[in-house]
Amino acid sequence: MTPVVRKVLVTGSGGLIAGALVRDLADRYDFTGQDIARPSHPTVPTTVGDLSNMEDVRRALDGMDAVVHLGADSRQDAPWSSVLPNNLVATRNVFDACRDAGIKRVVFASSNHAVGMHELDDPYSRIRVGDYEGLDPDNVPQIDHTVQIRPDGHYGVSKAYGEATGAYYAENFGLEVACLRIGTVNRANRPMDIRQLATWCSHRDIVQLIRLCLDHEPLRFDIFYGVSNNKWRFWDIDHARDVLGYAPQDNAEDYRDSI
Ligand SMILES: NC(=O)c1ccc[n+]([C@@H]2O[C@H](COP(=O)([O-])OP(=O)(O)OC[C@H]3O[C@@H](n4cnc5c(N)ncnc54)[C@H](O)[C@@H]3O)[C@@H](O)[C@H]2O)c1
């Protein structure tokens, strides 16, 4: 199927997820990158700039059809002094500049940490440490896109703020916004500990989700979890399946013996 959008700005193009995205989908989209640091992916022409600077954002957006907004301080324990410019101001700048430039579609990299406190409730608190006593993996109530926002730090707050900002620009200015509450995407591309047996998202599954969010019609505002089809996952993928046709290919359970 011919994609709806072609020219796509990837913010944070020097980062991990951006690397997987441009590697796998370079023949589908005309990617341009933007990062505060010069990235090493030779396949993406990159503008070096700071997303907390509106002029840098406007320059990077020139001529684009859509944005995948990955640029941020991605550390769960990032200090407020970094979260404020790199996550809050930057995200507001991206949405505001998209509105001004007439760019409709934004895929925003949110995080499971926007709702991270749910994970400390039973049974998730047990699953994350591998205590499966009395639990049936097929009947674990899933944390879905309708749960209360319960961030577990400034980083999680910044992702909840990004979702709220996306909703504001969608409802008031007609942007089309998909927020991905991403689980754990890592360089090894496999679960590295017991928690990640629940939270892991493979490179090809997160790339599939981003592609679906770029191409899907119609889209107004929605939230999806970026997680593979893990046996012990506790974040919902039915909504992404129903709305987008997400069909994850990986399951962390296949790696249990190597942990
Ligand atoms: N990897 C994960 O497991 C995971 C989980 C949940 C959410 N996310 C989110 O997905 C996005 C991508 O994650 P990642 O793992 O590739 O992160 P990453 O840290 O590898 O990449 C982020 C990139 O953003 C750039 N950046 C930071 N501040 C910037 C600024 N002010 N202007 C321009 N560029 C800036 C950094 O230089 C970096 O290259 C992030 O927003 C992150 O919070 C990732």
The ligand as an ORCA input file, in Angstrom:
! r2SCAN-3c Opt
* xyz 0 1
  N      14.212      3.142     24.501
  C      13.174      2.965     25.318
  O      13.030      1.894     25.932
  C      12.116      4.025     25.499
  C      11.051      3.762     26.368
  C      10.069      4.726     26.543
  C      10.134      5.920     25.846
  N      11.197      6.157     25.037
  C      11.259      7.473     24.355
  O      11.499      7.277     22.976
  C      12.358      8.318     22.480
  C      13.574      7.698     21.824
  O      14.199      6.836     22.757
  P      15.686      6.323     22.523
  O      15.865      5.130     23.382
  O      16.011      6.244     21.073
  O      16.494      7.534     23.208
  P      17.971      8.029     22.950
  O      18.434      8.650     24.217
  O      18.813      6.948     22.352
  O      17.773      9.172     21.851
  C      17.242     10.441     22.149
  C      17.911     11.450     21.240
  O      17.346     12.731     21.497
  C      18.388     13.700     21.378
  N      18.012     14.915     22.097
  C      17.903     15.093     23.436
  N      17.581     16.364     23.711
  C      17.476     17.016     22.514
  C      17.200     18.360     22.143
  N      16.955     19.304     23.059
  N      17.188     18.667     20.829
  C      17.454     17.712     19.889
  N      17.744     16.425     20.174
  C      17.750     16.084     21.482
  C      19.613     13.012     21.989
  O      20.818     13.611     21.539
  C      19.427     11.575     21.488
  O      20.139     11.335     20.287
  C      12.667      9.210     23.671
  O      11.762     10.295     23.670
  C      12.407      8.329     24.868
  O      12.031      9.064     26.021
  C      12.187      5.259     24.840
*
